[in-house]
Amino acid sequence: THRREHVLRPPSPGTMAAAPSIEFAFATVSQMGHLKPLIPYMSELMRRGHRVTIFCDGGDKYVRELEGAGLGPSSPNTTIVGVHFSEVRGPSALRKEVGLLGILSKGGPLAMASAPLYEAVLGHYGGGSSTSSSSSSSSSSSSSSS
């Protein structure tokens, strides 16, 4: 017997409705080596018509890096939320400052280093107060008054 197999072919142009735009958020600590690997993903999502919100150090070198990739504040569909990171301290400095139990009670060194990101995300999306500054090129940012 002969089985007929179904062959999947991509739809013809114009036969499929465009996918809705989605907002993607990226958050990275204050180190360029953590931001740079994300840039190709951010660029591709923007190329596909999605909105990209980037939570990162708001310093000039980070903004310049994003601008160089077409993701800066003047880029459409991009929102950069500048996060203020206090001085990054190593494990031994943290241990001297707050003690081992203090580090563990705060979730460990990584949790302590990324706490400003958490606050910025909550502040941006309305889940809490944030002291981070925000730079946005997207006109979709809105504020509501109660």
FIPASE-112018 format. One line per 5 residues: their letters; for each residue x negated, y, z negated of C-alpha. Coordinates in steps of 0.25 Angstrom, whole numbers, plus 5000, padded with zeros to 4 digits. Example, Ala and Ser with C-alpha at 12.3 -4.5 7.8 and 13.67 -1.06 7.14 Angstrom:
BEGIN
AS> 4951:4982:4969; 4945:4996:4971 $
END
This chain:
BEGIN
THRRE> 5000:5000:5000; 4996:5014:5003; 4997:5025:4992; 4999:5039:4996; 4991:5048:4987 $
HVLRP> 4995:5062:4984; 4984:5073:4988; 4984:5085:4980; 4982:5098:4988; 4981:5112:4984 $
PSPGT> 4993:5120:4986; 4994:5129:4999; 4991:5144:4997; 5003:5151:4993; 5011:5139:4988 $
MAAAP> 5007:5140:4974; 5010:5151:4964; 4999:5158:4958; 4995:5154:4944; 4998:5164:4933 $
SIEFA> 4987:5173:4928; 4982:5168:4914; 4974:5176:4904; 4961:5168:4900; 4953:5173:4888 $
FATVS> 4938:5171:4886; 4931:5173:4873; 4916:5173:4871; 4907:5176:4859; 4897:5188:4861 $
QMGHL> 4886:5180:4869; 4884:5182:4884; 4882:5167:4886; 4896:5164:4881; 4902:5174:4890 $
KPLIP> 4895:5172:4904; 4900:5157:4905; 4914:5162:4904; 4913:5172:4915; 4915:5163:4927 $
YMSEL> 4928:5157:4921; 4933:5171:4918; 4930:5176:4932; 4937:5164:4939; 4949:5166:4930 $
MRRGH> 4950:5180:4934; 4948:5176:4949; 4960:5167:4948; 4968:5179:4943; 4968:5176:4928 $
RVTIF> 4966:5186:4917; 4953:5185:4908; 4951:5190:4894; 4937:5190:4889; 4934:5191:4874 $
CDGGD> 4919:5194:4873; 4909:5203:4867; 4913:5217:4873; 4898:5222:4874; 4893:5228:4887 $
KYVRE> 4885:5216:4892; 4897:5207:4891; 4906:5216:4898; 4896:5218:4909; 4894:5203:4911 $
LEGAG> 4909:5202:4912; 4910:5214:4922; 4899:5207:4930; 4908:5195:4932; 4920:5204:4936 $
LGPSS> 4926:5202:4922; 4924:5216:4916; 4934:5226:4910; 4937:5231:4924; 4941:5217:4930 $
PNTTI> 4955:5214:4931; 4962:5203:4923; 4950:5204:4913; 4951:5208:4898; 4938:5209:4890 $
VGVHF> 4940:5209:4875; 4927:5214:4869; 4924:5207:4856; 4915:5213:4845; 4906:5202:4840 $
SEVRG> 4898:5205:4828; 4883:5202:4828; 4882:5187:4831; 4874:5180:4819; 4868:5167:4819 $
PSALR> 4872:5156:4809; 4861:5159:4799; 4865:5174:4799; 4879:5170:4797; 4876:5160:4786 $
KEVGL> 4868:5171:4778; 4880:5181:4780; 4892:5172:4777; 4886:5159:4772; 4889:5145:4778 $
LGILS> 4903:5144:4772; 4906:5158:4777; 4902:5153:4791; 4910:5140:4790; 4922:5147:4784 $
KGGPL> 4923:5157:4796; 4923:5145:4806; 4908:5144:4809; 4898:5153:4816; 4905:5152:4829 $
AMASA> 4918:5156:4823; 4912:5168:4817; 4905:5172:4830; 4918:5171:4838; 4927:5177:4828 $
PLYEA> 4927:5191:4835; 4933:5183:4848; 4944:5177:4840; 4948:5191:4835; 4947:5197:4848 $
VLGHY> 4956:5187:4855; 4966:5188:4844; 4966:5203:4845; 4967:5203:4860; 4979:5194:4861 $
GGGSS> 4986:5200:4849; 4983:5189:4838; 4976:5198:4829; 4968:5211:4827; 4954:5212:4834 $
TSSSS> 4944:5223:4833; 4937:5219:4847; 4938:5229:4858; 4944:5226:4871; 4941:5230:4885 $
SSSSS> 4951:5226:4895; 4953:5227:4910; 4966:5220:4910; 4979:5229:4910; 4986:5217:4904 $
SSSSS> 4982:5220:4890; 4993:5226:4883; 4996:5231:4869; 5009:5231:4862; 5013:5239:4850 $
S> 5022:5234:4839 $
END
